[in-house]
Amino acid sequence: MNLEAICKQVTALTKQVGTFILQEAAAFDMSKLEYKGTNNLVSYVDKEAEKAIIKGLSGILPEAGFIGEEGTSEFRSETTNWIIDPLDGTTNFIHKLPPFAISIGLLHKGELLVGVVHELNLDECFYAWKGGGAFCNGKPIKVSPATKLADSLIATGFPYDTSGKMETYISILKEFMHRSHGVRRLGSAATDLAYVACGRFESFYEFNLNAWDVAGGILLVQEAGGKVTDFAGGEDYIFSGRVIASGHIGQEMLDVIKLHWK
């Protein structure tokens, strides 16, 4: 499996589908919105973009299955699956607010081999393949050199469903607000991870995420020299919904979260 070649084909695909998404953004009709849950929005753009991505990926790696946010394909492989978010940041998209991105990860036997996050507003395509490093628009990227939480800018998200963890979430947020340069919420977990990978954020954390929110970005962080864990410091970060992605402040991030998260 030539991972570099596969990765380059995926980036080309995201550019094609990204053109469609941006065209639709210009004249999006709010009356065409659907709700998957409280404040969890979806549009025909998400669905059509996912169909186009699946069609393209099927040509790149015919044996692979799909885990997609919009469920437009039911085919899953026992060993190899693409994990797709066709439009991460749908709420931003419908309000004409950046960022929003296409996120694609290739998972083989539990290991991420390819990760692509294409943030469409700035036309920044972040990509990585296992052992090959991480890049943005052809240039190598690295995580921030900062080694202290006190010197860091942190990213997070606000889950649609806090599952009774709202007070815990707020207590963690307060501590990071006091102990860092600040906390930002962009509305696209995939973009947050890409920005950790290129050093704009020192860390990102969130819970109640889905695999398609993070699969494209996790490998970016790892290949850019960072570290990704779950909230226990372990490796269950793709499907547990709990992610901490950092440059060189991962232990401080983990210590704060462990203090509050029970």
Stockholm file with secondary structure:
# STOCKHOLM 1.0

chainA/1-262         MNLEAICKQVTALTKQVGTFILQEAAAFDMSKLEYKGTNNLVSYVDKEAEKAIIKGLSGILPEAGFIGEEGTSEFRSETTNWIIDPLDGTTNFIHKLPPFAISIGLLHKGELLVGVVHELNLDECFYAWKGGGAFCNGKPIKVSPATKLADSLIATGFPYDTSGKMETYISILKEFMHRSHGVRRLGSAATDLAYVACGRFESFYEFNLNAWDVAGGILLVQEAGGKVTDFAGGEDYIFSGRVIASGHIGQEMLDVIKLHWK
#=GR chainA/1-262 SS CCHHHHHHHHHHHHHHHHHHHHHHHHTCCGGGCEEEETTEEECHHHHHHHHHHHHHHHHHCTTCEEEETTCCCCCCCSSEEEEEEEEETHHHHHTTCSCCEEEEEEEETTEEEEEEEEETTTTEEEEEETTSCEEETTEECCCCCCCCGGGCEEEECCCSCCTTCHHHHHHHHHHHHHHSSEEECCSCHHHHHHHHHTTSCSEEEESSCCHHHHHHHHHHHHHTTCEEECTTSSSCCSSSSCEEEESSCHHHHHHHHHHHCC
#=GC SS_cons         CCHHHHHHHHHHHHHHHHHHHHHHHHTCCGGGCEEEETTEEECHHHHHHHHHHHHHHHHHCTTCEEEETTCCCCCCCSSEEEEEEEEETHHHHHTTCSCCEEEEEEEETTEEEEEEEEETTTTEEEEEETTSCEEETTEECCCCCCCCGGGCEEEECCCSCCTTCHHHHHHHHHHHHHHSSEEECCSCHHHHHHHHHTTSCSEEEESSCCHHHHHHHHHHHHHTTCEEECTTSSSCCSSSSCEEEESSCHHHHHHHHHHHCC
//
